[in-house]
């Protein structure tokens, strides 16, 4: 499969942004990570005065065959029901995206049931009616994985044509924390028990079952940790593939990505495995309570912006991170320098 070229970070733009930060009316470094974010954005966007006014959250929805193994506290029907909730604007991500001034795009890339053809607002990109049960064999074929990756790239491209400064990734799919835990276990080499959490709220017995199913899926499929496509096909998900495609296409256009929680970060691991330069365009939006999330961030070299004990997914944490990214840019663009304000910078 052909992937677009990802341009290098513009070091000159980042350097100019840093120089301006050092002249703003504050002690250098006193705004901490807000300063770092602005400089990172400048390098990503090749603009010493970056803006993040045009924002979008892309939510990929798909079902997982492994849900048949009883790895979730919720039934499979919830995926379809939540897609309808997204489309009606009633989910948490809708509320937080509205607050951030971001558009929300809902993509059916692999929901196991169908939607009314007259239903407005849904991106209909169904690759398959969910994945196969990875506890018994590969989750998907290579052709399906490539189609899902291409779908993510196409959706991002279409949205970017109308103008896009920054994108957030979101997900919906019962069973997707199981797939994500399998991905992080394989790609980091950590035991499944160290990277598997309770997802939507499993009890102790349910968690033990989930760990056992992941161990079984890895044993049955033997995914190659050094081959991201092999990992994706064997223990991944269609929405995970789609989100990896979104990220790759965004980075190719110098559009920074706010990576949401556990599932989005699994997609980032796959995306970086396929196209290593993608990592330079990613922000870890937040650290979820899923125990494997910390290992994912370590693997990717990301320091999450927020730690609010979130575990919802949907793109909720990434939508919240938009506020920090916008604040960082506004500080850089709107705050006066010592020269402009007529303030003496001596001794600061």
Backbone torsions as a table, in degrees:
resi	resn	phi	psi	omega
1	UNK	NA	139.5	179.9
2	UNK	-90.3	132.3	176.1
3	UNK	-114.1	147.1	179.0
4	UNK	-68.0	154.7	177.0
5	UNK	-74.7	135.6	177.8
6	UNK	-101.1	122.1	-176.5
7	UNK	-69.3	152.4	177.1
8	UNK	-68.8	156.8	174.4
9	UNK	-60.9	137.5	179.7
10	UNK	-81.2	98.2	-175.6
11	UNK	-66.8	-31.0	-179.7
12	UNK	-66.9	-44.2	178.1
13	UNK	-63.3	-40.7	178.2
14	UNK	-63.7	-39.8	179.7
15	UNK	-65.1	-40.5	178.7
16	UNK	-66.5	-39.4	178.1
17	UNK	-64.2	-40.9	178.6
18	UNK	-64.7	-40.0	178.9
19	UNK	-62.3	-41.2	178.2
20	UNK	-67.2	-41.4	176.8
21	UNK	-52.9	-42.3	-176.6
22	UNK	-70.9	-14.4	179.2
23	UNK	-101.5	-5.8	-179.3
24	UNK	-71.6	157.2	-172.5
25	UNK	-75.1	73.2	179.8
26	UNK	-167.1	157.9	172.0
27	UNK	-63.3	136.9	-179.4
28	UNK	-53.6	131.7	178.6
29	UNK	82.1	-0.3	-173.4
30	UNK	-72.4	-17.1	174.9
31	UNK	-97.7	13.7	168.7
32	UNK	50.4	-124.3	-173.2
33	UNK	-69.5	-21.7	175.0
34	UNK	-60.6	-36.9	177.5
35	UNK	-68.1	-44.1	179.2
36	UNK	-59.9	-43.7	-178.0
37	UNK	-61.1	-44.5	-179.0
38	UNK	-62.3	-41.7	-180.0
39	UNK	-67.5	-40.9	176.7
40	UNK	-61.1	-45.7	180.0
41	UNK	-61.9	-39.0	178.2
42	UNK	-59.7	-45.0	179.3
43	UNK	-66.4	-41.1	179.6
44	UNK	-64.0	-44.9	-173.8
45	UNK	-90.2	-0.8	-177.5
46	UNK	54.5	42.5	-176.6
47	UNK	-143.8	114.7	-178.0
48	UNK	-66.7	-13.1	176.8
49	UNK	-127.0	68.1	-172.0
50	UNK	-68.5	154.8	175.9
51	UNK	-125.1	150.5	173.8
52	UNK	-133.4	51.2	-177.6
53	UNK	-81.8	-32.4	-179.3
54	UNK	-96.7	105.8	-172.9
55	UNK	-121.1	149.6	175.9
56	UNK	-144.6	146.0	170.3
57	UNK	-111.8	124.7	177.5
58	UNK	-107.6	115.2	-179.2
59	UNK	-105.1	116.9	177.3
60	UNK	-97.7	130.5	-178.3
61	UNK	-118.0	133.9	179.0
62	UNK	-160.7	154.8	176.9
63	UNK	-99.5	164.4	-175.1
64	UNK	-128.6	125.4	178.6
65	UNK	-58.6	-28.7	-178.1
66	UNK	-67.0	-14.0	177.2
67	UNK	-61.3	-23.5	177.0
68	UNK	-62.8	-18.3	-179.3
69	UNK	-84.6	4.9	178.0
70	UNK	73.0	39.8	-176.6
71	UNK	-94.7	1.4	-178.4
72	UNK	-127.4	151.4	176.9
73	UNK	-79.6	-9.7	-178.2
74	UNK	-116.4	149.0	177.2
75	UNK	-74.5	160.1	-177.3
76	UNK	-58.8	-31.7	-177.1
77	UNK	-57.8	-21.6	-177.1
78	UNK	-63.4	-30.5	179.1
79	UNK	-57.7	-51.9	-179.8
80	UNK	-62.2	-44.7	-178.0
81	UNK	-62.1	-39.3	179.5
82	UNK	-71.6	-32.8	174.9
83	UNK	-60.2	-42.9	177.7
84	UNK	-63.1	-39.2	177.4
85	UNK	-62.3	-42.8	176.5
86	UNK	-58.5	-46.3	-176.0
87	UNK	-66.0	-27.6	177.2
88	UNK	-89.1	1.0	175.7
89	UNK	78.4	18.0	-172.9
90	UNK	-102.4	2.4	-177.7
91	UNK	-91.1	165.9	-179.9
92	UNK	-56.7	-42.0	-178.2
93	UNK	-64.2	-33.9	176.7
94	UNK	-61.9	-45.3	-179.0
95	UNK	-62.4	-48.3	-175.9
96	UNK	-71.3	-34.2	176.2
97	UNK	-67.0	-42.3	177.4
98	UNK	-58.9	-45.1	-179.4
99	UNK	-60.3	-36.7	-178.6
100	UNK	-83.0	-4.4	-177.5
101	UNK	71.7	32.5	-178.2
102	UNK	-108.4	143.4	172.9
103	UNK	-77.4	146.8	177.5
104	UNK	-114.3	128.7	-180.0
105	UNK	-119.1	124.5	-177.9
106	UNK	-108.4	123.7	-175.0
107	UNK	-117.7	121.8	170.6
108	UNK	-86.6	100.2	179.7
109	UNK	-103.1	-11.1	-178.4
110	UNK	-177.2	34.8	177.5
111	UNK	-72.0	138.3	-172.8
112	UNK	-71.9	-14.6	178.3
113	UNK	-117.2	168.1	-177.0
114	UNK	-98.6	161.0	178.1
115	UNK	-116.1	153.2	177.5
116	UNK	-55.2	125.2	-178.4
117	UNK	-58.0	-23.3	-179.1
118	UNK	-87.3	-2.7	-178.6
119	UNK	-66.2	120.0	-177.1
120	UNK	-81.6	154.5	170.0
121	UNK	90.6	-10.4	-176.4
122	UNK	-91.8	131.1	171.6
123	UNK	-80.2	113.7	-176.8
124	UNK	-95.5	99.3	-177.1
125	UNK	-133.2	38.3	-173.1
126	UNK	-63.5	119.2	177.2
127	UNK	-86.0	-39.5	178.4
128	UNK	-159.8	164.4	178.3
129	UNK	-85.3	69.1	-177.1
130	UNK	84.6	168.0	177.3
131	UNK	-84.8	170.0	171.0
132	UNK	-78.2	166.9	-178.6
133	UNK	-74.8	107.6	-174.9
134	UNK	-68.4	-13.6	176.6
135	UNK	-72.7	-14.4	-178.0
136	UNK	-116.5	-9.9	-178.4
137	UNK	170.6	-174.9	-177.5
138	UNK	-58.4	141.6	-179.8
139	UNK	-65.3	-34.6	-178.5
140	UNK	-156.4	165.3	175.8
141	UNK	-81.1	163.4	176.6
142	UNK	-61.5	-38.7	179.1
143	UNK	-60.8	-41.9	178.5
144	UNK	-65.6	-42.9	179.3
145	UNK	-61.4	-42.7	-179.8
146	UNK	-67.6	-37.5	177.2
147	UNK	-64.6	-40.7	179.8
148	UNK	-67.2	-40.8	175.3
149	UNK	-61.0	-45.8	179.8
150	UNK	-62.8	-38.1	177.9
151	UNK	-59.7	-46.1	178.3
152	UNK	-59.9	-42.6	179.5
153	UNK	-64.5	-39.7	-178.9
154	UNK	-68.0	-42.9	179.5
155	UNK	-61.0	-46.3	179.1
156	UNK	-60.8	-44.0	-178.1
157	UNK	-60.4	-42.7	-178.9
158	UNK	-65.3	-41.4	178.5
159	UNK	-68.0	-41.7	-177.4
160	UNK	-64.7	-28.6	179.5
161	UNK	-59.1	-29.1	-178.8
162	UNK	-91.0	2.9	179.8
163	UNK	103.0	120.4	-178.2
164	UNK	-153.4	124.2	179.7
165	UNK	-95.5	-33.0	-177.1
166	UNK	-156.0	147.2	-179.2
167	UNK	-128.9	145.3	175.0
168	UNK	-114.8	147.8	-180.0
169	UNK	-105.2	140.7	177.1
170	UNK	-140.1	165.9	-174.4
171	UNK	-145.4	157.5	168.7
172	UNK	-150.0	127.5	178.2
173	UNK	174.2	112.1	178.6
174	UNK	-61.0	128.8	-177.9
175	UNK	97.1	-1.8	-173.4
176	UNK	-76.8	-19.7	174.7
177	UNK	-72.0	-25.7	176.7
178	UNK	-66.8	-47.6	177.4
179	UNK	-61.4	-42.4	-178.3
180	UNK	-66.5	-39.2	176.8
181	UNK	-64.1	-38.6	177.6
182	UNK	-63.4	-42.0	179.4
183	UNK	-60.9	-47.9	-177.1
184	UNK	-69.3	-35.3	177.7
185	UNK	-62.8	-46.0	-178.8
186	UNK	-66.6	-47.4	-171.0
187	UNK	-78.0	-21.2	177.4
188	UNK	-102.9	-15.6	-177.3
189	UNK	79.5	8.0	179.9
190	UNK	-81.4	150.7	177.2
191	UNK	-63.4	147.6	-179.3
192	UNK	-54.7	-38.1	-178.2
193	UNK	-62.8	-25.7	-178.9
194	UNK	-81.3	-16.6	-173.5
195	UNK	-126.5	14.0	-177.3
196	UNK	-115.2	125.0	-179.6
197	UNK	-112.2	-167.4	-172.4
198	UNK	-86.7	-1.1	177.6
199	UNK	57.4	-121.3	-178.0
200	UNK	-82.3	6.9	174.9
201	UNK	122.9	42.9	178.6
202	UNK	-68.2	148.0	171.5
203	UNK	-81.2	-179.1	-176.4
204	UNK	-59.2	-41.8	-180.0
205	UNK	-64.9	-42.6	178.8
206	UNK	-63.6	-39.6	179.4
207	UNK	-64.8	-43.0	178.4
208	UNK	-61.0	-40.6	178.0
209	UNK	-62.9	-44.2	-179.3
210	UNK	-60.7	-45.1	179.1
211	UNK	-61.2	-43.4	-179.4
212	UNK	-63.3	-39.6	179.4
213	UNK	-65.7	-41.1	178.5
214	UNK	-64.1	-45.2	178.4
215	UNK	-59.7	-39.7	178.7
216	UNK	-65.3	-44.7	-179.1
217	UNK	-61.4	-41.2	179.5
218	UNK	-67.7	-41.3	-179.8
219	UNK	-66.1	-41.6	-178.6
220	UNK	-67.9	-41.3	-171.4
221	UNK	-94.5	-24.3	-179.4
222	UNK	48.7	53.4	-179.9
223	UNK	-64.8	144.7	-179.8
224	UNK	-83.0	113.2	-176.4
225	UNK	-61.6	-20.1	-179.8
226	UNK	-94.3	5.9	-179.1
227	UNK	-127.4	96.2	-174.4
228	UNK	-60.7	-35.6	178.9
229	UNK	-66.0	-38.9	178.1
230	UNK	-64.2	-42.9	177.9
231	UNK	-62.1	-46.4	-179.2
232	UNK	-59.2	-48.5	-177.9
233	UNK	-63.3	-40.3	-171.8
234	UNK	-83.1	-39.2	-176.1
235	UNK	-132.8	15.4	-176.8
236	UNK	-94.5	-160.9	179.8
237	UNK	-142.7	158.7	-178.9
238	UNK	-66.2	-37.1	178.5
239	UNK	-72.3	-29.6	176.8
240	UNK	-66.6	-42.4	176.3
241	UNK	-63.5	-45.1	-179.8
242	UNK	-60.6	-42.2	179.7
243	UNK	-67.5	-36.6	175.3
244	UNK	-60.7	-40.5	176.8
245	UNK	-63.5	-41.5	176.5
246	UNK	-57.0	-47.2	-176.5
247	UNK	-64.8	-44.1	-179.1
248	UNK	-62.6	-44.9	-179.5
249	UNK	-67.1	-34.9	178.1
250	UNK	-65.8	-48.6	-178.9
251	UNK	-60.5	-36.6	178.6
252	UNK	-62.9	-23.5	179.6
253	UNK	-103.2	13.0	-177.3
254	UNK	60.6	33.2	176.6
255	UNK	-100.5	115.4	179.3
256	UNK	-63.7	150.5	-177.2
257	UNK	-118.4	124.2	170.4
258	UNK	-90.2	106.6	-176.3
259	UNK	-85.0	122.8	-174.8
260	UNK	-72.1	-125.2	-170.6
261	UNK	-94.8	-141.3	-169.9
262	UNK	-61.0	-46.7	-176.9
263	UNK	-71.5	-44.7	178.0
264	UNK	-61.2	-36.4	-178.9
265	UNK	-73.8	-30.6	171.5
266	UNK	-62.1	-41.0	177.2
267	UNK	-63.7	-38.2	177.9
268	UNK	-64.4	-38.4	178.0
269	UNK	-62.8	-42.3	176.9
270	UNK	-64.8	-46.9	-178.7
271	UNK	-59.3	-44.8	179.4
272	UNK	-68.5	-33.8	176.0
273	UNK	-63.0	-35.5	179.9
274	UNK	-80.7	-41.5	-177.3
275	UNK	-135.2	89.8	-171.7
276	UNK	-54.1	-32.9	-177.6
277	UNK	-68.8	-11.4	176.2
278	UNK	-56.1	-35.0	-173.1
279	UNK	-56.1	-25.7	-176.6
280	UNK	-73.9	-9.4	-177.3
281	UNK	-113.0	14.2	-175.7
282	UNK	-107.6	139.6	167.3
283	UNK	-114.8	130.5	171.2
284	UNK	-78.3	109.5	-172.7
285	UNK	-65.8	-43.5	-177.5
286	UNK	-159.6	165.1	173.8
287	UNK	-101.6	116.3	-179.6
288	UNK	-80.0	169.9	177.5
289	UNK	-79.8	-8.1	175.0
290	UNK	-59.1	126.6	-170.2
291	UNK	-65.9	-22.9	179.8
292	UNK	-81.2	-7.9	-173.5
293	UNK	-66.4	-37.8	179.4
294	UNK	-60.7	-41.9	179.5
295	UNK	-65.2	-35.8	177.1
296	UNK	-63.1	-48.2	-179.5
297	UNK	-62.4	-38.4	176.5
298	UNK	-61.6	-45.8	-179.2
299	UNK	-59.3	-38.6	-176.8
300	UNK	-90.5	-10.0	-177.7
301	UNK	71.8	33.7	-178.7
302	UNK	-107.4	138.8	174.4
303	UNK	-107.8	108.4	-174.4
304	UNK	-59.6	147.0	-176.8
305	UNK	-78.7	-32.4	-174.7
306	UNK	-129.8	154.7	173.0
307	UNK	-141.4	90.8	-172.6
308	UNK	-117.8	16.4	-178.8
309	UNK	58.1	35.5	177.3
310	UNK	-78.9	151.0	173.1
311	UNK	-154.3	36.9	-176.3
312	UNK	-98.6	-34.6	-172.1
313	UNK	78.6	-145.4	179.0
314	UNK	71.1	-15.7	-170.5
315	UNK	101.8	9.8	-175.0
316	UNK	-62.3	-48.1	-179.7
317	UNK	-66.8	-34.3	179.3
318	UNK	-69.1	-36.8	177.0
319	UNK	-64.4	-38.2	176.8
320	UNK	-66.3	-36.9	-179.8
321	UNK	-64.5	-25.7	176.6
322	UNK	-53.7	-37.7	-178.1
323	UNK	-62.8	-40.2	179.1
324	UNK	-68.6	-40.1	-179.7
325	UNK	-65.1	-41.2	178.1
326	UNK	-68.2	-40.5	178.1
327	UNK	-59.9	-42.6	-179.7
328	UNK	-60.9	-43.9	-179.9
329	UNK	-67.9	-40.0	-179.4
330	UNK	-65.5	-39.5	176.3
331	UNK	-57.3	-48.6	-177.6
332	UNK	-63.8	-41.1	-174.0
333	UNK	-83.1	-35.8	-167.6
334	UNK	-106.8	-20.8	-178.4
335	UNK	-73.7	143.1	-178.3
336	UNK	-77.0	147.8	171.1
337	UNK	-82.7	166.6	176.8
338	UNK	-57.0	-40.5	-178.6
339	UNK	-65.4	-44.5	-178.2
340	UNK	-65.6	-35.3	-175.2
341	UNK	-90.2	-8.6	-177.5
342	UNK	66.7	32.4	-179.9
343	UNK	-104.1	138.1	177.4
344	UNK	-76.8	127.3	179.5
345	UNK	-93.5	2.8	-176.0
346	UNK	-63.7	133.3	175.6
347	UNK	88.4	-8.4	179.8
348	UNK	-84.1	NA	NA
